[in-house]
Amino acid sequence: MCELLGMSANVPTDICFSFCGLLERGGRTGPHRDGWGITFYEGKGCRSFKDPLPSCDSEIAKLVKSYPIKSCSVISHIRQANRGKVSLENTHPFIREMWGRHWTYAHNGQLSNYKDKLQSDIFQPVGNTDSEMAFCWIMDNIKKKYPNRPKDMKPVFRYVAKLAASLRELGVFNMLLSDGIYLMTYCTTKLHWITRRAPFGKATLIDTDWVIDFQQETTPNDVVSVIATEPLTGDETWQNMTQGEYVLFKKGEPILKGVK
């Protein structure tokens, strides 16, 4: 299985601490050696870095780790291939444009008997993974149901949760999805999240020797939520998501929860 990492914050925040822990799992402390990627939103634009090499050995990953890009919405992924060859086009996250915004998506899991059920008219996959095909199918259905961007986006993400529940019937479907303003996570088997706010404390990564004092890195008004397949720190309390549960974040705050 792959691993996911997401972040939603109310102020531009770097994800170097969490990203460093995830990278170690890409071939050093974990088996996810088949590529990695990360997307940072900056306004309506986004920066995306991907590499089919293991993240623990990737020079691009080292660059991203040492370059503190600040963002309010981030999605990252390390891959253990099960559908589709190891290649750049099959490396997550995947990005599509809708309603004048970049939508970014990453998936952890494996689907079966999906090709006939996940046909898309508007959005087409570039690679040959079940993950990207599912993303195109989700985007296709959203665009058909909502030709124009609604003022209230909560019904859109409730509909995404309904689509995700359908995908869960085809196998394991843990997902991150963002348009740069909202970040949604959906759980089938394993996802955790944590919201950090004042009073901030210290945290220690599980996968590498790094302790950070968030009080020295933040202001009292900062709110940052991090989503990960497995908790990245061993001295904080992470929320364990259950099967069918989804959470929608905006500016670091969980604003919508439910089960589908």
N, C-alpha and C positions, 0 to 999 in steps of 0.2 A: 504493500500500500504506500501511497505518497503521503506527504505531510503538508499542511496548510498553515499560513500565517497571515493575519490581517490586522490592520490598525485603523481606528477612527479617533480623531482628536478635535478639540475645539480651537486649537491654535496649531500652526505648522510645527511639527515635532519630528525629530529624527528617530529612526527605528533601529539604529546600529546595535543597541544592546540585545534586543530580541532577535534581530537578523543574524547576529553572531552565533547565538545559540542554535538557531535553525541550521545554519551552514554546517555546523559540526555533525549534524545528523545526516548530511548528504555525503555519506561515504566514510565517515570517521567513527562516530558513535552510533550511526544507524546505517541501514542498507540502501538508502535512496541515492544511488549513484548514476541515475540515467538523465540527469539534467536538472536545471533549476531556473527560476525566473522571479522577477519582482517588478511591480509597477507602482510608481509614485504619481499622485495627482498634484498638479500645480495650477490652480484656477480651472479653466476649461481644458487645459492641456495635460499631458501625462508623459512621464519618462518611463520607458520599459527596457529592462536589461534581461537577456536570456542567454543561456549557454547549455548545450547538450552534454557538457562535461560535468563530472561530480563537483558539487559546490565546494567541497573541502579542498579541491585542487585547482579551482578556476581562478585565473588571474582577473577576470571580470568581477567575480565575487569579492576578491580582495579589494579591488577598486571601490566597489559599492560599500563594503564594510568600513573602509577608511575615509569615505567621503560622506559626511553627514548631511544627506539630502533631507530637507524638512518638508513635511507633507501633512495634510489633514486626513488623507485616506490612502492606505497602502494595501496591496495584495501580493503575497509571495507564495511560492510553491517549490518543493523539492520532489523529484519524480523517481518512482520505482516502476519501470515500464511493465504493463501487462497487456495493453491494447495499443498497437502501433509501434513502429520501430523507434529506436533512439535517434532523434534528429531534431534540428532546430524548429522545424514546422510543427513538431509534436510536443514542444516544450511549453508548459504553462508559464504565466497566465496568457489567456487568449483575449483579444480586444476586438470589438466591433463598434461602429458608430450608430447611434439611434437618437433622434430628436436633437441633433446637434451636440451630442455629448459622447465621449468615449465610455463604453461599458467594458469593464474588466471582470474576468471570471477565472476561477481555478477550481478543480474537482479532485477529490480523493475518493477512490473506490473503483469498482469494476462492474460494468453492466453486461447483460447477456440477452441475446435474441432481440436486439434493439434496432437493427438497421432498417427494417421495414416500418417500424413504429415511429422513428424519429426523422421522417422526411421533412425537409424545409424548402420553402419557395423563395423567400427573400434573402436569407442568410445562408451561406454555404461554407462548409469546412474546407480548410486548406490542407491540413494533414489527414491522417487516417486513424485518429483515436476516437474511442467512444465518448470521451470527455468533450472534445470540441464539437462533435455531432450533437450532443445533448445541449451544449451552449447555444448552437445555432437554432435548435428546436425551441428552446426557451425564448430566445429573442424573436423568432418568427411568430410565436404565439402571442407574445406581448404586443408586438407591432400590429398584428391583426385585430386584437381586442381593443387596443388603444392607438389608433392611427396618429394622434397628436398627444403630446405630453400633458397629462392632467395636472391641474394646480395642486391637487391633493395626491401625493404619491403613495400613501399608505395602502389604498386598494390595489395598486399595481404590485406591491411586494406581497400582499396577501395572495394575489393571483400567482405570483412566482412560487410561493410556498405550496400552493395547490399543484402546480406543475412539478415541483420537486418531489412531492408525494407520489405522483405518477411515476417518476423516474425511479423512486425507491422500490417500486414493484419490480423493476428490472434488475435490481442488484443493490450494491452499496453506493450511496450518493451523499457524500459530504461536500458542501459547496461554500464558496465565497463569491459574492457578486457586488460590484460597486459601479456607480456612475460618477464618482468623485465627490458627491454630496452625501449620499447614503451608502452604507455598507451592510449587506445582509449575509447572514450565515444560516445554513440549514444542515441539520445533523441526521444521519442515519445510524451511525455506529459510535463515532468518537470525535468529539469537539469540546474544547474548553474555552472559557473567556474570563477576563478580569477587567474591572474598571478601576483605574488609579485616580485618586483625587486627594486634595489636602485633608488631613495632614499626611504628607508623603513620608515614606520610610525607605529602608534599604532593601535590596533584593539581590539574590545570588543565582546565577545561571546554573542549571543542572549539568549541562554538557561541556562547560569550560570554566576555567577559574576566573570569573569576573563578578565582582560585587559593585553595585552602583547605589549611590545615595540619591534618590530621586528628588529629595528636598533641595539639593544643590543644583539640580538641572531644571527645575520648574518654578512657576509662580503659584501663589495660592489659588488662582482662578483656573488653572489648567485641569482639564479632564481628558484622560486618555484610556481608551479601551483596546485591549489586545486579544485577538482570537487565535488559538493554536490547536492543532490536533492533540498534542500532549502538552501539559504545562511546561513552560520553559524555565520556571524558577521553582526552587524547592522550599522557600520560606515565605510564600504568599498563598492566600486562599483563592483558588480558581473555581469558577462555576462549571460544573460538569453537565453538559447538555444531554438530553435524553432522545430516544428515537422519535423522529418526526418533529422535533422542536426547532423553531426558528427564532432568530432575534434580529431586529433591524436597529442599526446604530446611525446616529446623526450627531456630528460634532462631539463625538466621544460618549454620548449618552445613549443607552438602550431605550428606544422610544416605542417599540412595538415587539411584543412576544406572543407566541402561540404555538400550537401543535397541529400538524396536518398528517 
